[in-house]
Amino acid sequence: MAASPSTARAINDRLALRLLQREGPLTAGRLKQLTGLSRPTVADLVERLTAAGLIAVVGEAGEQRRGPNAKLYGIVAGRAHLAALDVRTEGVAVVVSDLVGEVLAEASVPITGDAGTGPAVEQAVALVERTVKEAGADRLHTVGIGAPGLIDPASGELRDSTGLPEWHRRLVAALQERLPRTRVSVENETNLAALAEQRDGAARDRDTFVLLWLGHGTGAAVVLDGTLRRGASGGTGEIGFLPVPGTNGLPSATDCAGGFHSLAGAAAVAELAGEYGLVAEPGIEPVAAGAVRAAVLGTGPASARAGFLDALAGRIAVGVASVVALLDPGCVVLGGEVGQAGGEALASRVQDRLAALSPLSAEVRPSALGGGAVLRGALLTARDRAQDELFGTPVPWRSDAV
């Protein structure tokens, strides 16, 4: 069945806006070439989108071209402002951007464990408000939040999780109350990191891959055929609870001690570095990531550095081999602060050990975005949501799409 005229117009508008988002400012002639639409149809959509305040003339194509065909049209970036938050156990970071994703302001604040739920929430909300003001934005259209823990598939809210601060769960409601005209959503941090790595990072050429998060804790995001898989309860990727050899016990329903977390979590990595006499430079970055970076960059005896990286790679390969045996993703990205600090030196060691553990091959790659992947993923998600609403998409936004 042919699309109705209104649906056809919506599809054409959407196509043109996505091209302007991807390519930057374009002339009407270039839009005609890229869309395959007729000249009158392109002229109509340009007029329609200009009248709607979504695009505007931003310049001319060049000195040799004059007249209407030389006008360059671009998305009106200030039509909406977005915010992204990376919520951690020890603090929160925020960026504010325009509709095309250009960062206008960013800030972070530490939040100590003894701050209390109410004061911690107020600190985080106040940080958002200050950053919005610094960006010169009147209001926020959409806020995307990345946080550790499970997201309830039915409600889209953070579930109560043992070991995570209560203020994480309260923050979404507090932001929605203070910003009543703003769309606020929350997603698991590792899932957002995977989105960012696929769009802008190490997995740009992959529709199927697993991102292994190695930071304060451990986690995994599973992307199969371009779609993020969450599982029946939202728990896909809780690899910290995976029972593995090499620990002193087994994990429980309420504690991942004894699971893969005990081999590759930040505390375990820092302890392993200490066994090899490697000490990170204080105050520069988290201890575990600092120790890994020191080993890669050549701080300390060569034998100790190599021994530490080999031992760490062996631990990580145990978790990677389990993932590969179950999912056969063909590619595993080592993300988080530790994955970024280890870079290619750590990734190549993990791949070597994986080859000895598994008959299934998988390329192990270092993160291209590291600890910044969560914030980037949250911003990409906020931008997609805002654009889907403002651009008048004829199909609903898929929360499971990457």
C-alpha positions in Angstrom: 0.0 0.0 0.0 1.4 3.4 -1.0 2.0 5.9 1.8 -0.4 8.7 2.3 0.8 12.2 1.3 1.2 13.2 4.9 3.2 10.1 5.7 5.3 10.5 2.6 6.1 14.1 3.6 7.0 13.0 7.1 9.4 10.3 5.8 11.0 12.7 3.4 11.4 15.4 6.1 13.0 12.8 8.4 15.4 11.6 5.7 16.5 15.2 4.9 17.0 16.0 8.6 19.0 12.9 9.2 21.2 13.7 6.2 21.8 17.2 7.5 22.6 15.7 10.9 25.1 13.3 9.4 26.7 15.4 6.6 26.3 18.9 8.0 24.9 21.9 6.0 23.8 21.0 2.5 22.4 22.8 -0.6 19.0 21.9 -1.9 20.8 20.4 -5.0 22.9 18.2 -2.8 19.8 17.1 -0.8 18.2 16.1 -4.1 21.3 14.0 -5.0 21.5 12.3 -1.7 17.7 11.6 -1.2 16.8 10.8 -4.8 13.8 13.1 -4.5 12.6 15.4 -7.3 13.6 19.0 -7.3 10.0 20.2 -6.5 9.7 17.7 -3.6 13.0 18.9 -2.1 12.0 22.6 -2.5 8.7 21.8 -0.7 10.5 20.0 2.2 13.1 22.8 2.6 10.3 25.3 2.8 8.3 23.2 5.2 11.3 22.5 7.5 12.3 26.2 7.4 8.8 27.3 8.4 8.9 24.8 11.3 12.1 26.3 12.6 14.1 23.1 12.2 16.5 24.3 9.5 17.8 27.6 8.4 20.2 29.1 5.8 23.7 29.0 7.3 25.8 30.2 4.4 26.5 29.6 0.7 28.2 26.7 -1.1 31.0 28.8 -2.6 31.9 32.0 -4.4 31.3 30.4 -7.8 27.7 29.6 -7.1 25.1 32.3 -6.7 21.3 32.4 -6.2 18.9 30.1 -4.4 20.7 26.9 -5.4 23.9 28.1 -3.5 22.2 28.4 -0.2 23.4 26.0 2.5 20.8 24.7 4.9 21.6 23.4 8.3 19.7 22.2 11.4 18.8 24.9 13.9 21.1 23.7 16.7 19.5 25.9 19.3 16.0 24.6 18.7 16.5 22.3 21.7 19.1 21.7 24.5 20.0 18.4 25.9 21.9 17.1 29.0 23.7 13.9 29.7 24.7 12.6 33.1 27.2 9.9 34.1 26.2 8.9 37.6 28.9 7.0 39.6 29.1 5.8 43.2 31.5 8.6 43.9 30.0 11.5 42.0 28.3 12.7 38.9 29.4 14.4 35.6 27.1 16.3 33.3 27.3 17.8 29.8 24.9 20.1 28.1 24.7 20.2 24.3 22.6 21.7 21.5 20.4 19.6 19.2 23.2 18.5 16.9 25.3 17.4 19.8 27.9 20.2 20.2 28.9 20.4 23.9 28.2 23.8 25.3 29.1 23.3 28.9 30.3 20.4 31.2 31.0 19.9 34.9 31.4 17.3 37.5 31.1 17.1 41.3 32.3 14.4 43.8 29.6 13.0 46.1 31.0 11.2 49.1 29.4 8.1 50.6 28.5 9.9 53.8 26.7 12.8 52.1 23.2 11.4 52.8 20.5 10.7 50.2 18.8 14.1 50.2 22.0 16.2 50.1 23.5 14.0 47.4 20.4 14.4 45.2 20.4 18.1 45.7 24.1 18.3 44.8 23.5 16.5 41.6 20.4 18.5 40.6 22.1 21.8 41.4 25.1 20.8 39.2 22.7 20.2 36.3 21.0 23.6 36.8 24.4 25.4 37.0 25.6 23.7 33.9 22.5 24.5 32.0 22.8 28.2 33.0 26.5 28.2 31.9 25.5 26.8 28.6 23.1 29.7 28.1 20.1 27.4 27.7 16.6 28.4 28.7 15.5 24.9 29.4 16.3 21.3 28.6 14.3 19.3 26.1 15.7 15.9 27.1 18.0 14.4 29.7 19.8 11.1 29.4 21.3 9.4 32.5 23.8 6.6 32.7 24.0 4.8 36.0 25.2 1.4 37.4 22.6 -1.2 38.2 19.7 -2.9 36.6 16.9 -1.1 34.7 13.4 -2.5 35.1 12.2 -3.4 31.6 8.6 -2.6 32.5 9.0 0.8 34.2 12.3 2.0 32.7 13.5 2.9 36.2 16.6 1.9 38.2 15.9 -1.1 40.4 17.0 -1.1 44.0 20.4 -2.7 44.0 22.5 -3.8 47.0 25.7 -1.8 47.2 24.6 1.2 45.1 23.7 4.5 46.7 20.0 5.3 47.2 20.5 8.7 45.7 20.9 7.2 42.3 17.3 6.0 42.3 16.0 9.3 43.7 17.8 11.4 41.2 15.6 10.7 38.2 12.4 11.7 40.1 14.1 14.8 41.5 15.2 16.0 38.1 11.7 15.3 36.7 10.2 17.4 39.5 12.6 20.3 39.1 12.4 20.2 35.3 8.7 19.3 34.6 8.8 20.1 30.9 11.9 17.9 30.3 12.0 14.2 29.2 14.2 12.3 31.6 15.4 8.7 31.1 17.9 6.4 32.7 19.9 3.6 31.2 22.6 1.2 32.5 26.0 2.7 32.1 27.6 -0.3 30.3 24.7 -0.3 27.8 25.3 3.4 27.0 29.0 2.7 26.7 28.3 0.1 24.1 26.0 2.5 22.2 28.8 5.1 22.1 31.5 2.5 21.0 29.3 1.3 18.2 28.4 4.8 17.0 31.7 6.6 17.6 34.2 4.2 18.9 35.8 0.8 18.6 32.8 -1.1 17.3 31.8 1.1 14.4 32.1 -1.7 11.9 30.3 -4.3 14.1 26.6 -5.1 14.4 27.4 -7.9 16.9 29.8 -7.5 19.7 30.1 -7.5 23.5 31.5 -4.6 25.5 33.3 -5.7 28.7 33.3 -2.9 31.2 36.4 -2.9 33.4 36.2 -0.1 35.9 35.2 0.2 39.6 33.1 -2.8 38.9 32.7 -5.2 36.0 29.8 -5.4 33.5 29.0 -6.3 29.9 26.7 -5.1 27.2 25.5 -7.4 24.5 24.7 -6.2 21.0 23.4 -8.8 18.6 22.5 -7.9 15.0 22.5 -4.2 15.9 20.1 -4.5 18.9 21.0 -4.2 22.5 19.9 -7.2 24.5 18.6 -6.6 28.0 17.1 -9.9 29.0 13.9 -10.8 30.8 14.7 -8.8 33.9 17.1 -6.3 32.4 20.1 -8.2 33.8 21.9 -9.3 30.6 25.6 -8.5 31.1 25.8 -8.8 34.9 29.1 -10.6 34.4 30.4 -9.6 37.9 28.3 -12.4 39.3 29.7 -15.0 36.8 31.2 -17.9 38.8 34.8 -18.4 37.6 37.9 -20.3 38.6 40.6 -18.5 40.5 38.4 -16.9 43.3 38.1 -18.0 46.9 34.4 -18.8 46.7 31.2 -18.3 44.8 29.0 -15.2 44.4 25.6 -15.0 46.0 22.3 -13.4 45.0 23.3 -10.3 46.9 27.1 -10.2 46.6 29.3 -10.6 43.5 32.4 -11.4 45.7 33.6 -14.8 44.4 32.5 -14.0 40.9 34.3 -12.5 37.9 34.2 -9.2 39.8 36.7 -10.6 42.3 39.2 -11.2 39.5 38.8 -8.1 37.4 37.1 -5.4 39.5 39.1 -2.3 40.4 40.0 -3.5 43.9 41.3 -6.9 42.6 43.3 -5.1 39.8 44.9 -2.8 42.3 45.8 -5.7 44.6 47.3 -7.6 41.7 49.4 -4.5 40.8 50.6 -4.3 44.3 51.8 -7.9 44.2 54.1 -6.9 41.3 55.3 -3.8 43.0 53.5 -1.4 40.7 52.1 1.8 42.2 50.0 4.3 40.4 50.7 8.0 40.6 48.4 9.3 43.4 45.5 11.5 42.5 45.7 11.3 38.8 43.1 8.6 38.1 41.6 5.6 39.9 44.3 3.4 41.3 43.6 0.3 39.2 43.6 2.3 35.9 46.7 4.2 37.0 48.5 1.0 37.7 47.6 -0.5 34.3 48.6 2.7 32.6 51.9 2.8 34.4 52.6 -0.8 33.3 51.8 0.0 29.7 53.8 3.2 29.6 56.9 1.8 31.2 56.9 2.9 34.8 58.7 0.3 36.9 60.9 -2.8 36.1 60.1 -4.3 32.7 59.7 -7.8 34.2 57.2 -6.6 36.8 55.2 -4.7 34.2 55.0 -7.6 31.8 54.2 -10.0 34.6 51.3 -7.8 35.8 49.8 -7.3 32.3 50.1 -11.0 31.6 48.4 -12.0 34.9 45.7 -9.4 34.4 45.1 -10.5 30.8 44.8 -14.1 32.0 42.1 -13.1 34.5 40.1 -11.0 31.9 40.4 -13.8 29.4 38.5 -16.2 31.8 35.4 -13.9 31.6 35.8 -13.2 27.9 36.0 -16.9 27.1 32.7 -17.5 29.0 31.0 -14.8 26.9 32.5 -16.1 23.7 31.4 -19.6 24.4 27.8 -18.5 25.0 27.3 -15.8 22.4 30.1 -16.1 19.8 30.0 -12.3 19.2 33.2 -12.3 17.1 34.3 -9.1 18.8 34.9 -8.0 22.4 35.7 -4.4 23.3 37.5 -3.8 26.6 35.9 -0.7 28.0 35.9 1.3 31.2 38.9 3.0 32.8 41.0 -0.1 33.0 40.2 -1.2 29.4 41.2 2.2 28.1 44.4 2.4 30.2 45.4 -1.1 29.0 44.9 -0.2 25.4 46.2 -2.4 22.7 48.9 -3.9 25.0 46.3 -5.4 27.2 43.8 -6.3 24.5 46.3 -8.2 22.5 47.4 -10.2 25.5 43.7 -11.1 26.3 43.2 -12.2 22.7 46.3 -14.4 22.9 45.0 -16.1 26.0 41.5 -16.4 24.6 42.9 -18.3 21.7 44.2 -20.9 24.1 40.9 -21.1 26.0 38.2 -21.1 23.3 37.8 -22.8 19.9 35.7 -19.8 18.9 37.7 -16.9 17.6 36.9 -13.3 18.6 38.8 -10.1 18.1 39.6 -8.3 21.3 39.8 -4.5 20.9 40.6 -1.7 23.3 38.0 0.9 23.9 38.3 4.1 21.8 36.3 6.1 24.3 37.2 4.7 27.7 35.6 6.2 30.8 34.0 8.9 28.6 31.9 6.4 26.8 29.0 6.5 29.3 28.6 10.2 29.0 28.8 10.0 25.2 26.2 7.3 25.1 23.9 9.2 27.4 24.2 12.3 25.1 23.6 10.2 21.9 20.5 8.7 23.5 19.2 12.1 24.6 19.9 13.5 21.1 18.1 10.6 19.4 15.0 11.0 21.6 14.8 14.8 21.1 15.3 14.5 17.3 12.7 11.8 17.0 10.2 14.0 18.7 11.2 17.3 17.0 11.7 15.8 13.5 8.3 14.1 13.6 9.4 10.6 13.0 6.6 8.4 11.5 7.8 5.4 13.6 8.1 5.1 17.4 11.5 5.4 19.0 12.8 1.9 19.8 14.3 1.7 23.3 16.1 -1.5 22.4 17.9 -0.1 19.4 21.5 0.7 19.3 
